[in-house]
Amino acid sequence: METNTYLRYSTSQPHPNPPPQAGEGTSFRQPESCCHVLKRATLVFCAGAPNPELSILNQGFDLLVGVDGGARVLATHGYAPDWAIGDFDSAPPPECRHILRLPPEKDDTDLEAALLHILPNYPVEQIEKIVILGALGGGRLDHLLANIWLAQQPRFAHYVEKFFFWEQGNTLKFYRAGCHHIRREWDKRYLSFIGLTALRGVSLRGVKYGVSEQDYPQPIALISNEFLDDEMGLYLGDGLVAAIQSRDLI
């Protein structure tokens, strides 16, 4: 049996705090199993691209959220989302346990609103990763860029390094300053680093084209590198990068 919830809070202002709780001007409903989490959770959000890569769902997850058309895609492939969140202006949502209907005219994207609704219910330290499907390959460049720039929004600052975008032939993960060990995905050939800010003190170890303590005063794309073994080292003094592992689809 589905539960319909309607989002009433304004999305026109930044959200430094979680969305208001029930009784504070909205009918916000906590997802089941969000409280008293005893293990690190994997949260999966499926956005509305027509053909998302769903094979990662075979690895298991703790919560499955269909975002607008993504809810219908999940149902079509035999997955029952815990939540369907969106404005559903083009097609009604499938049957699921909880439905959050968003107004068609709003300042947040459906994915942003879904993240704002779900994430505050999980302590950051208890989230293993936030997998986002169908967010990079839907055909609309504005959607792709909006989803990548989630990493620059202060309201998602605590979650940036937990985001993991999964698409056919591509994965994307964000890294801030620090020392990071990145494992090779064996079905991918290429490793690229896209600077989303100016970068300071960049070193790449264990790759075909190494870099040593390099500064880049503006965002830069270091693409088509390759692993030398099953792991490489990224050292970043300051800045924010998107690491993309990819393969040719032809």
Secondary structure, DSSP 8 states (H G I E B T S, - for coil): --EEEE--S--SS--SS----TTSSS-----TT-TT--S-EEEEEE-S-SS---GGGGG--SEEEEETHHHHHHHHTT---SEEEE--SSS-----SEEEE--SS-SS-HHHHHHHHHGGGS-GGGEEEEEEESSS-SS-HHHHHHHHGGGG-GGGGGGGGGEEEEETTEEEEEEEEEEEEEE--TT--EEEEEESS-EEEEEEESBSS-EEEEEESS--EEEEE-BSSSEEEEEEEEEEEEEEEE----
